[in-house]
């Protein structure tokens, strides 16, 4: 694949990730209006978010090995079409069970977009350019999160939360048709589909599973808290959903900026980069739990986004390197851990919010993300040390 084709691949996949991730993150400002429209509490409305994340996590275990067997582009095309249809249907949800079903199906098909896209990009670029390419795609992915908060808040304020899911679904449907015609099919990397065999190697790889568990807690801390960020801001500021959505967009802006800064900072700071990410995340989340000034809240959201993309891009890139011949399966397990972590976090934090208030969620999470940064730095330092040692041994043998 030449550079022109690689750039086209990144742009198309990035745009689909932009829309699909926007569809997901729109829930943060929308959840308040969804609860009012369906006459349920905010924590109950958040079950639809849990359903999305749980379905996403579970179905990654299916789509990963399928992408290795049938080709990643084929799976991405099917998933893009499916997630667009159920996003549109989500706009017609008439009660909580119907919303949960449509969002769960949306998440199930979304599982064939995010992790498989990361695996496709991972196998299309060499070690030197892989982190940068992943950063670009994830930058567009989380730009989708940034615009989702602003667009979701605006559409919900002037119209209805239903418009948000409908508009994103139509956009995904149009792009999925374009993808069918433009994306070049890749070759399968395994001859037979065997789920037991596919997961036997990563599940018995202790060092890989340590990374996967770290990613679980990253999902727990980020996705599990961001769901309630709109409620937090509205409680603190009293602003309407339009303004809240605009403020929340700073999280997405942080991920976009972070996606560009990550490769350069990592090269300079080495594994201290991950410790820095944990510290930034801890300070940002602690600020969200304590400050009331809207400008400081905005800066905290920006820092939250930076910390997340720093940690996520590095952990995912390293996880793929652990299983270079099974990138689809590797992405399945890491995505499973991240989104199940998010689902568990969302569910648990709903109970915490009822008992202790929304601010307590972000206080607790500030300690978790700091630990994630420190542990991630320790694990990845060990991996890179072993990798460099292996390269030196190969060079000496030659």
Buried (B, 14 or more C-beta within 10 A) or exposed (E): EEEEEBEBBBBBBBBBBBBBBBBBBBBBBBBBBBBEBBEBEBBBBBBBBBBBBBBBBBBBBBBBBBBBBBBBBBBBBBBBBBBBBBBBBBBEBEEBEBBBBBBBBBBBBBBBBBBBBBBBBBBBBEEEBBBBBBBBBBBBBBBBBBBBBBBBBBBBBEEBBBBBBBBBBBBBBEBBBEBEEEBEEBEBBBEEEEEEEBBEBBBEBEEBBBBBBBBBBBBBBBBBBBBBBBBBBBEBBEBEBBBBBBBBBBBBBBBBBBBBBBBEBBEEBEBEBBBBBBBBBBBBBBBBBEBEEBEEBBBBBBBBBBBBBBBBBBBBBBBBBBBEEBBBBBBBBBBBBBBBBBBBBBBBBBEBBEEEEBBBBBBBBBEBBBBBBBBBBBBBBEBBEEBEEEEEEEEEEE
